[in-house]
Amino acid sequence: MSDRGAIPSCCAGLYELEITRVLLGPSLHPGGAALTRRLGAAALLHPGSLVLDVASGRGCSLAVWAEQFGSRGVGVDYSAQNLRAARELIPSDRLHWSRGEAGALPFAADTFDAVLCECALCTFPDMNGAVTEMLRVLRPGGRVGISDMVLEAPVPEALQGLFGRVLCIAGARSRRGYLETLVGAGFEAVRHEDHSSALLQMVADIEGRLGTARTLAEAGELDLPSELLDDVELLGTARDFVRSGGVGYALFSARKQR
Ligand SMILES: C[S@@+](CC[C@H](N)C(=O)[O-])C[C@H]1O[C@@H](n2cnc3c(N)ncnc32)[C@H](O)[C@@H]1O
């Protein structure tokens, strides 16, 4: 099997691409480390908490929580390449990395104090199944924390290409949709916070990084998809879509029954 195998996600492969790293920077989600810390606080992390990070990417979030809250953790991700990067970048005997699929987590029931998932749930082909898996592996009374894109209006056709996939909005649900998903799975004490300003900032950051990417492409150091060069003005469309409230970013937290 290749590193990626049959990727069960709209864009797991996209997150392995150099161009995605260049455009998104190190953390792969809006709000950077500050919003990662906020998610950890919403899940009531504390010293010794055992955290599962679902779709852990290159491991930055687990490292942030370990530093901020003294938690231990396991990162699970489908991408062998991202897991390799996590092992290399974040060597720690408190953090472990495991290859797995969000819809069939390779862990026993009632294992973790908290299950967190940043900017990835909307990319999973079976969102309800993934949330049910999160509930299963949480210990009774444990907390789930999810941050993700929220979609309150149809995605403009212009954004359905590469930028739409980098921003990962196609599979997103409305705020109400996520809340209903959590309640439907059996979670209680479900809460949410709006962080759409972080998404607006991310669009501005992508704009800045695209300039750098073009310079690298001109120097022959980066293979920049021509689709990106052709569609630069789409960032303006993306900004307008965020400003109009059509797409946003939100944090959800909930508890497994005791
Ligand atoms: C937007 S990145 C987010 C990474 C990390 N959570 C962060 O915020 O920095 C999405 C990640 O989800 C992973 N992924 C996508 N679909 C997955 C699935 N079905 N199961 C496990 N991981 C998946 C990708 O490999 C990628 O690392």
The ligand as an SDF file (V2000), in Angstrom:
LIG
                    3D

 27 29  0  0  0  0  0  0  0  0999 V2000
   -6.7390   20.5230    8.4320 C   0  0  0  0  0  0  0  0  0  0  0  0
   -5.6380   19.2370    8.9190 S   0  0  0  0  0  0  0  0  0  0  0  0
   -5.7450   19.5040   10.6640 C   0  0  0  0  0  0  0  0  0  0  0  0
   -4.5640   18.9530   11.4050 C   0  0  0  0  0  0  0  0  0  0  0  0
   -4.5020   19.3330   12.8740 C   0  0  0  0  0  0  0  0  0  0  0  0
   -5.6950   18.9060   13.5840 N   0  0  0  0  0  0  0  0  0  0  0  0
   -4.3160   20.8200   13.0130 C   0  0  0  0  0  0  0  0  0  0  0  0
   -5.2850   21.5100   13.3290 O   0  0  0  0  0  0  0  0  0  0  0  0
   -3.1820   21.2910   12.8450 O   0  0  0  0  0  0  0  0  0  0  0  0
   -6.5630   17.7900    8.6500 C   0  0  0  0  0  0  0  0  0  0  0  0
   -5.8640   16.4910    9.0830 C   0  0  0  0  0  0  0  0  0  0  0  0
   -6.8680   15.4800    9.0850 O   0  0  0  0  0  0  0  0  0  0  0  0
   -6.2890   14.2580    8.6490 C   0  0  0  0  0  0  0  0  0  0  0  0
   -7.4120   13.4300    8.2180 N   0  0  0  0  0  0  0  0  0  0  0  0
   -8.2870   13.7160    7.2320 C   0  0  0  0  0  0  0  0  0  0  0  0
   -9.2230   12.7490    7.1350 N   0  0  0  0  0  0  0  0  0  0  0  0
   -8.9450   11.8420    8.1110 C   0  0  0  0  0  0  0  0  0  0  0  0
   -9.5740   10.6490    8.5450 C   0  0  0  0  0  0  0  0  0  0  0  0
  -10.6810   10.2030    7.9270 N   0  0  0  0  0  0  0  0  0  0  0  0
   -9.0410    9.9670    9.5840 N   0  0  0  0  0  0  0  0  0  0  0  0
   -7.9160   10.4200   10.2100 C   0  0  0  0  0  0  0  0  0  0  0  0
   -7.2780   11.5650    9.8390 N   0  0  0  0  0  0  0  0  0  0  0  0
   -7.7790   12.2690    8.8100 C   0  0  0  0  0  0  0  0  0  0  0  0
   -5.3490   14.6910    7.5520 C   0  0  0  0  0  0  0  0  0  0  0  0
   -4.3790   13.7000    7.2710 O   0  0  0  0  0  0  0  0  0  0  0  0
   -4.7770   15.9700    8.1560 C   0  0  0  0  0  0  0  0  0  0  0  0
   -3.6090   15.7010    8.9020 O   0  0  0  0  0  0  0  0  0  0  0  0
  1  2  1  0
  2  3  1  0
  2 10  1  0
  3  4  1  0
  4  5  1  0
  5  6  1  0
  5  7  1  0
  7  8  2  0
  7  9  1  0
 10 11  1  0
 11 12  1  0
 11 26  1  0
 12 13  1  0
 13 14  1  0
 13 24  1  0
 14 15  1  0
 14 23  1  0
 15 16  2  0
 16 17  1  0
 17 18  1  0
 17 23  2  0
 18 19  1  0
 18 20  2  0
 20 21  1  0
 21 22  2  0
 22 23  1  0
 24 25  1  0
 24 26  1  0
 26 27  1  0
M  CHG  2   2   1   9  -1
M  END
$$$$
